[in-house]
Amino acid sequence: MNIPTGTKSLPKLTSALLAAALLVSGLPLTAYAGDTWPFKGDSAPGANQPNVHGYTSSHIANWSPQTDPDAELLRSRVPLQERIAPFAATQANPALSPQTRMMNVSGDYGNAFIENAPYTNKFAQYHFNFWQYIDYYSYWHGTATAYTPPEYYDELAQKDWQQKWFEFGMLNIPNPTYTDAAHKNGVMSLAGIFFSNNDRGQQTYKQMIVRDEQGKFPVAEKLIAMAQYFGFDGYFINQEEMSPNVAVADIPDYIAFMKALQKGGLYVQWYDSLNTQTGANTFARTLNDSNISMLVDKSTKEPVSNSFFFDYGAGNTQITGANNYLANLNSSLGTSYSLYDVGYAGLEAGRDRFKPVNGSALAAKVDAAGLPRLSLATLGADFVHAGLDEDMGLSYPVSHRSENDYQWMTHLREQLWWSGPNVNPKNTAKPAANTVSDVYADNRYWPGISSVIAERSVIQDNNFYTNFNTGHGLSYYVNGTVSNNEEWSNMSLQDIPVTWQWWQETTGNRLTVDFDYGPEYNLSGTERYKYKQIGGFNGGSSLVVNGNLNAENFLRLYKTELSLKAGSKLSISYNKPSAANSSSMSVGLILADDPNTVVKVPVPDSGRKTSGWVTKELDLSAYAGRTIAAFGLVFNPGQGVVNNYQMNIGQLRITDGTAVKPAAPADLTIANAFTDTSEMVVHWKLDPDYNKVKQYNVYVNDVYMGGKYDEVFYLKRLPAKSGRLKVVAVGADGQEGDAATLNFNLNAAVSNLKVNSQADGRFDVSWSNTGSTAGGITVRVQSVNWTTTAEPVQQQKVVPAGSTSAEFTGMPVNGDDYIVTVTAGTVDPVSVSGRFMDTIAEPYAEAWSWNQDILNLPMPNTRDWRYLYVYEDGVAKSFATTYSSGNKPMIVRGRTTKASLSFRSTANVVYVVMEDYAGNRSEPVYLKGSH
């Protein structure tokens, strides 16, 4: 849980979400994007809201899901989906080869530093919507380690990213909802490991590659276990330490460490930043004898990593050299490495954006026909959102990217980056004049990722559905009606994105295509979109097509491999607010055995104006035995020109009747009800067959609260304190199954639940009684995420009915987390969380050593430390800080340079004192001389 720090025992403090900047400084893997700041007001995080945090090597070595805050709520359970076979005939550019792969190293939602929530009630975040062009997504921003006090992200830290005085973990794991979306689309989700001179303070690779007594790598074993538990697929490793460089003597162990990850079944991409012959931080930008050992052990042919991310300077000379080197390697080893499999040439998206330098960098990686000579990678493509304010020439405290009114800009900027300068992957020609200055971009230089990467798809078998849900909304709609009017973000709910945004075939006007988020979505700042805002059908958005329809227009939507049977049908839910006219809408099918023909299946009466959402079912049995290779929608004006035409598409479903209606989820329970903050955590039993169940939807009193393919869900704000909890599974055809329900009444439970943890171990719990309840009142105290006690605390007392307090003794005073649950008779239990009184700072307990006058101080392993004071003959030693921020009279967690771990001292008496986040100081530990 997200527990506050301090010397008192308090309920969890509410602190604001922090949107991401890409906090990386090692050169040249440097992404530039605007810093982001806490969400406030209704968007501020809940007191018990789960969030992703960073990890040091010692955290990883000691990791377990039982002691890792929020671990249960940070898992992705969606299995990696298989992609369909390439089919050039339906590609926007048939010349592009599917062997060219794509790595996207980027931020996730944007709230990264301290409170990176999987899902929350904030619309204006980054929601990646182009999975069809990538094969790997690695999350890149840096995340503060667990228990970092949110108040450390103060105004100074917000103004200047080099003034963040807290510890970033060398590991940041993927946000689980992003992994869900990645896996839905057949994309591997990779955690980020990063070592540099500045951003990770005292952390160094040496702590990661430590061997145990059996010669194994504890950190590697736990990295494998963490990937398996949290549900991601591997790691992107960026080793950029300098002064000192990587020790040449350590490189064999580094290679062995990487092999251990390989043997654990993980995908590992290595940033090519290390000369293995010298240990220097250098960038070959090709393959040679000085880096090949990080890809393959030539003596055993064992893989060390799966691929390289080449630095941005990789051009034709370096690519030719890499190809020649691989050919010789394959000849000598008898291997069959392809540069498309192992070589990813980098592009600096976050820094260079839409500038000419990025267009030139891409041109240097393609052949005369414009086809890539190897695979590609980008760093910081989330600049389309995170860098908006910078591109507007604005700085702190302006944060338009976190405001709803500016999301149309970030959305269009993302389409320009991926679909190309014309927002049309079929036409990626760069215009002579900039036509997108209104979104602070320039489309004269960047041809778009779609110009070099072939689109991919996972849509196959017999059933498919989409609600055109992008993963966020200003309301949540159920069957065309607002169920919950709060804004929200949840990438777990994102549908498979439209494959082509937007490929239209017409001899007339190109219609405007957009995602319609409803009337709350403010489009008054642009003339680009002029449609009646309707909102979604199921989710937060629908697909809207509008404009002057003067010729037939075929809007291609999805690349597929859907087998049609005698029972196959297509269901379409649409809303046409524009006037009745002679227009018609058809579903356009492209069948695999005749890809040059568009088979039109008319939607009856689609020219009529509707009075809301209409659902029509189309019979596809005439095409039984054939395969849909792609499909879209055909809009025809009929007679003349239809001005101000508008059609909203809320849902498309192609089914053959084989989808099983899911059963009601078993074992629905309320794990915790935090009455005073209106939060709740619910559990049920997960159906492990993702082919049958695609997600679970959670309702309270029929108000939609969120969803995920999982067996646990956090509710941030209950709409009522009594009523009916409902959880229902969604099947392969997009239809909900039977519901599991559970009645609750928190109005009858105790309220005003308070805890007072005292320095003598006394622990007082008090509450107010809501009404008369028969039977005793049970009070249970449990420690969670315990790290400083051998066993978790579990104590329980039963006090008479009508009591308003209970007292416990002998409780910890070490700052560990707790949950207190009070159950009055048969009434629903309620809980409060917090931290035990913290009066203890653990003394320094690492294996320090002297080498003559050189003192070696391993980084403290305890979770609760802020400063380490080193006293030489009674005087506190000063240490340099990262980003050249001045010397401090102590080692500052996360901000003192690596040199602090080893230094010369000629003092007669040397001792160290630890200080924790609560301000407690430990007893001194003498390293030389005596007290």
Buried (B, 14 or more C-beta within 10 A) or exposed (E): BBBBBBBBBBBBBBBBBBBBBBBBBBBBBBBBBBBBBBBEEEBBBBBBBBBBBBBBBBBBBBBEBEBBBBBBBBBBBBBBBEBBEBBEEBBBBEEBEBBBBBBBBBBBBBBBBBBBBBBBBBBBBBBBBBBBBBBBBBBBBBBBBBBBBBEBBEEEBBEEBBBBBBBBBBBBBBBBBBBBBBBBBBBBBBBBBBBBBBBBBBBBBBBBBBBEEEEEBBBBBBBBBBBEBBBBBBBBBBBBBBEEBBEEEBBEBBBBBBBBBBEBEBBBBBBBBBBBEEBBBBBBBBBBEBBBBBBBBBEEEBBBBBBBBBBBBBBEEBBEBBBEBBEEBEEEEEEEBEBBBBBBBBBBBBBBBBBEBBBEBBEBBBEEEBBBBBBBBBBBBBBBBBBBBBBBEBEEEBBBBBBBEBBBBBBBBBBBBBBBBBBBBBBBEBEEEBEBEEBBBBBBBBBBBBBBBBBBBBBBBBBBBBBBBBBBBBBBBBEBEBBBEBBBBBBBBBBBBBBBBBBBBBEBBBBBBBBBBBEBBBBEEEEBBEBBBBBBBBBBBBBBBBBBBBEBBBBBBBBBBBBBBEBBBBBBBBBBBBBEBEBBBBBBBBBBEEBEEBBBBBBEEBBEEBEEBBBBEBEBEEBEEBBBBBBBBBBBBEEEBBEBBBBBBBBBBBBBEEBEEBEBBEEBEBBBBBBBBBBBBBBBEBBEEBEBBBBBBBBBEEBBBBBBBBBBBBBBBBBBBBBBBBBBBBBBBBBBBEBBEBEBEBBBBBBEBBBBBBEEBBBBBBBEBBEEBEEBBBBBBBBBBBBBEEEBBEBEBEBEEEBEEBEBEEBBBBBBBBBBBBBBBEBBBBBBBBBBBBBBBBBBEBEBEEEEEEBEBBBBBBBBBBBBBBBBEEEEBEBBBBBEBEEBBBBBBBBBBBEBBBBEBEBEBBBBBBBBBBEBEBEBBEBBEEE
